Amino acid sequence: MNLLLARHGESEWIVRGDEAGFNSPLTDRGRQQARLLGRWLAANQAIDAIYASTLIRASETAEIVAAELRLPVHLDDDLREFEVSYWDDSDDYAPPYVNSSTAASTYLPEAYLPFKFRVQRAAQRILAAHPKGTVLIVAHGGTIGTIVRCVLGVHNFGVQTAPTGLHHLHWTGSRWVIEFMNRLDHLREENK
């Protein structure tokens, strides 16, 4: 089983912030990023199913990618981004050189838990529907980070994801292997 996670393309919210609204569409650049991602995936990766958040920036990205792959998009409301920063009220974690028996607990902020459970439920449902093959989930930075943290079973780290950044996790039958994180090869053409 292969799990591909892609963040949506550049959105009006990324560019203009709150004035654009949380559920804003892609910019022209974001649509181009999505097209480039779709072309790269079509040339480099067989995809069996595409799932996406119902927020406009993610669903629009998924539709553009899906057109390149000639696949339908399955929208899932549980893949939506969290609307308020849940890390503001979290404890700081001990640095990695501190013995784990004396390190701070793996406390998760109460505000994060419903989001974590919602995203985890979506990932479990999607993966159960596709026990073999390759699934692409198009979502948001927080959603992707939460899926990766749930898969790895550790929550004291963040996952950096640029617009249309691609992550690839492979289930071997006994363990998860991270093939790559935040891959942006598809955007090389954009920068020419």
Backbone torsions as a table, in degrees:
resi	resn	phi	psi	omega
1	MET	NA	135.4	176.7
2	ASN	-119.8	132.6	178.1
3	LEU	-116.4	115.9	175.5
4	LEU	-106.1	133.1	179.9
5	LEU	-122.1	124.3	179.9
6	ALA	-125.8	134.1	173.1
7	ARG	-80.1	152.1	176.5
8	HIS	-60.3	162.4	175.6
9	GLY	-72.0	175.9	179.8
10	GLU	-55.9	129.4	-178.4
11	SER	-112.3	165.6	174.6
12	GLU	-59.2	-33.9	179.8
13	TRP	-65.5	-38.5	177.2
14	ILE	-63.3	-41.1	-175.0
15	VAL	-79.5	-45.6	-171.9
16	ARG	-108.8	-6.2	178.6
17	GLY	72.1	-148.7	-173.3
18	ASP	-59.3	-27.5	-179.5
19	GLU	-62.8	-26.7	179.1
20	ALA	-79.7	-20.6	-177.1
21	GLY	91.6	144.3	-176.6
22	PHE	-60.0	-37.9	-177.4
23	ASN	-100.4	57.5	-175.8
24	SER	-91.2	159.6	178.0
25	PRO	-80.1	177.8	175.5
26	LEU	-73.2	155.3	168.1
27	THR	-81.3	173.4	174.3
28	ASP	-59.6	-40.3	178.1
29	ARG	-62.9	-40.0	178.4
30	GLY	-62.9	-39.7	177.3
31	ARG	-65.7	-38.8	177.0
32	GLN	-65.4	-41.7	177.1
33	GLN	-59.5	-42.1	179.4
34	ALA	-64.0	-42.4	177.3
35	ARG	-60.8	-43.9	179.8
36	LEU	-64.6	-39.4	176.1
37	LEU	-62.3	-46.1	179.6
38	GLY	-60.0	-43.1	178.6
39	ARG	-64.4	-41.8	-179.8
40	TRP	-64.3	-44.5	178.9
41	LEU	-63.4	-42.2	179.5
42	ALA	-59.8	-35.1	-178.6
43	ALA	-85.2	-21.6	-169.7
44	ASN	-124.0	-11.3	-172.1
45	GLN	-149.9	124.4	173.6
46	ALA	-77.3	125.8	-179.1
47	ILE	-114.0	134.7	179.4
48	ASP	-97.4	-29.7	-178.3
49	ALA	-155.1	148.5	177.8
50	ILE	-123.5	129.5	175.3
51	TYR	-121.2	151.3	-179.7
52	ALA	-150.4	154.8	170.8
53	SER	-62.8	153.0	178.4
54	THR	-81.3	-9.4	176.7
55	LEU	-66.5	142.8	-170.2
56	ILE	-54.5	-44.9	-175.2
57	ARG	-62.7	-34.0	179.0
58	ALA	-81.6	-44.1	-178.8
59	SER	-66.0	-36.7	177.4
60	GLU	-65.1	-43.4	176.7
61	THR	-59.5	-47.3	-178.6
62	ALA	-61.4	-40.4	179.7
63	GLU	-64.3	-39.3	179.1
64	ILE	-67.1	-44.6	177.7
65	VAL	-62.5	-44.5	-177.8
66	ALA	-61.5	-34.1	178.1
67	ALA	-62.6	-38.0	177.9
68	GLU	-69.5	-31.9	-176.9
69	LEU	-94.5	-8.5	-177.7
70	ARG	56.0	50.0	178.2
71	LEU	-130.5	153.7	173.8
72	PRO	-78.6	160.5	175.9
73	VAL	-107.8	132.3	175.5
74	HIS	-102.7	113.8	-179.6
75	LEU	-83.8	139.6	-178.4
76	ASP	-136.4	113.6	-177.4
77	ASP	-62.3	-26.0	-179.9
78	ASP	-71.3	-9.6	178.6
79	LEU	-91.3	2.0	179.1
80	ARG	-60.3	153.8	176.5
81	GLU	-75.1	156.9	173.3
82	PHE	-76.3	136.8	-173.0
83	GLU	-87.3	-13.4	-179.2
84	VAL	-131.9	142.1	179.5
85	SER	-60.5	120.7	-179.3
86	TYR	-91.8	-8.0	-177.9
87	TRP	-89.4	-11.4	-177.8
88	ASP	-58.6	-32.7	-178.3
89	ASP	-108.0	24.4	179.7
90	SER	-95.2	157.4	176.2
91	ASP	-73.2	152.0	171.9
92	ASP	-77.8	144.4	178.0
93	TYR	-90.5	154.1	177.6
94	ALA	-68.9	150.2	177.3
95	PRO	-64.3	158.0	-173.1
96	PRO	-64.1	-19.3	-178.5
97	TYR	-85.7	-2.1	178.6
98	VAL	-86.1	135.6	178.9
99	ASN	-55.1	133.0	-175.4
100	SER	-62.5	-24.8	179.6
101	SER	-72.4	-20.6	178.3
102	THR	-108.9	-2.2	-177.9
103	ALA	-73.3	161.9	176.7
104	ALA	-60.9	152.9	-179.9
105	SER	-64.7	166.4	177.0
106	THR	-90.9	52.6	178.8
107	TYR	-60.3	133.9	173.5
108	LEU	-113.7	132.8	-179.3
109	PRO	-59.9	142.4	-178.0
110	GLU	-56.9	-36.9	-179.4
111	ALA	-64.9	-24.9	-178.5
112	TYR	-78.6	-30.1	-170.4
113	LEU	-58.8	-47.6	178.3
114	PRO	-60.8	-38.7	177.0
115	PHE	-62.8	-48.5	179.2
116	LYS	-56.6	-48.2	-177.9
117	PHE	-65.3	-37.8	178.7
118	ARG	-64.6	-47.7	-179.5
119	VAL	-67.0	-41.7	178.9
120	GLN	-61.4	-42.1	178.3
121	ARG	-60.2	-43.9	179.4
122	ALA	-63.4	-47.1	-178.9
123	ALA	-61.7	-43.2	179.1
124	GLN	-62.8	-42.9	-179.9
125	ARG	-63.5	-44.1	-178.7
126	ILE	-66.3	-47.2	-179.1
127	LEU	-65.7	-36.6	178.2
128	ALA	-64.4	-31.3	178.9
129	ALA	-76.0	-15.5	-176.5
130	HIS	-137.0	67.4	-176.3
131	PRO	-67.6	-15.3	175.2
132	LYS	-132.6	154.1	179.1
133	GLY	100.3	-163.2	-174.3
134	THR	-128.5	127.9	179.1
135	VAL	-115.0	137.0	173.8
136	LEU	-109.8	126.4	173.1
137	ILE	-112.1	123.6	177.3
138	VAL	-105.4	118.0	-173.9
139	ALA	-149.0	-137.8	-170.9
140	HIS	-128.1	163.0	-178.4
141	GLY	-54.6	-47.3	-179.8
142	GLY	-66.9	-38.7	178.1
143	THR	-64.7	-46.3	-179.8
144	ILE	-63.2	-46.2	178.2
145	GLY	-58.1	-40.3	-179.9
146	THR	-67.7	-41.5	176.9
147	ILE	-60.3	-46.6	-179.8
148	VAL	-62.0	-44.7	179.1
149	ARG	-62.4	-40.6	178.8
150	CYS	-65.6	-43.1	178.7
151	VAL	-60.7	-42.6	-177.6
152	LEU	-82.6	-16.2	178.7
153	GLY	73.9	20.4	-179.9
154	VAL	-133.3	134.5	-174.7
155	HIS	-118.9	9.8	-177.5
156	ASN	-99.3	40.1	175.3
157	PHE	-150.5	159.0	176.3
158	GLY	-106.6	164.0	179.1
159	VAL	-125.0	114.9	178.4
160	GLN	-77.7	128.3	178.8
161	THR	-140.1	115.6	176.6
162	ALA	-77.0	163.7	174.2
163	PRO	-54.1	128.5	-173.5
164	THR	61.0	16.8	173.0
165	GLY	-60.7	139.2	-173.6
166	LEU	-116.9	133.6	176.6
167	HIS	-118.8	144.4	-179.8
168	HIS	-131.1	118.4	175.1
169	LEU	-117.5	136.9	-176.8
170	HIS	-120.8	127.6	175.4
171	TRP	-92.5	118.8	-176.0
172	THR	-83.9	-10.2	-172.5
173	GLY	110.1	-18.4	178.6
174	SER	-136.3	-15.5	179.9
175	ARG	-162.0	160.2	174.7
176	TRP	-87.7	140.3	174.6
177	VAL	-122.7	128.6	175.0
178	ILE	-84.6	113.8	179.2
179	GLU	-79.3	-44.5	174.1
180	PHE	-163.6	162.0	179.6
181	MET	-131.3	138.8	173.7
182	ASN	52.7	43.1	-180.0
183	ARG	-72.1	135.8	-177.2
184	LEU	-128.8	21.2	-178.9
185	ASP	-53.1	-35.6	-176.7
186	HIS	-64.4	-20.0	-177.5
187	LEU	-88.6	-1.0	179.3
188	ARG	-57.5	-38.6	-179.9
189	GLU	-65.1	-34.0	179.4
190	GLU	-63.8	-33.3	-174.9
191	ASN	-87.0	1.9	-179.5
192	LYS	-82.7	NA	NA
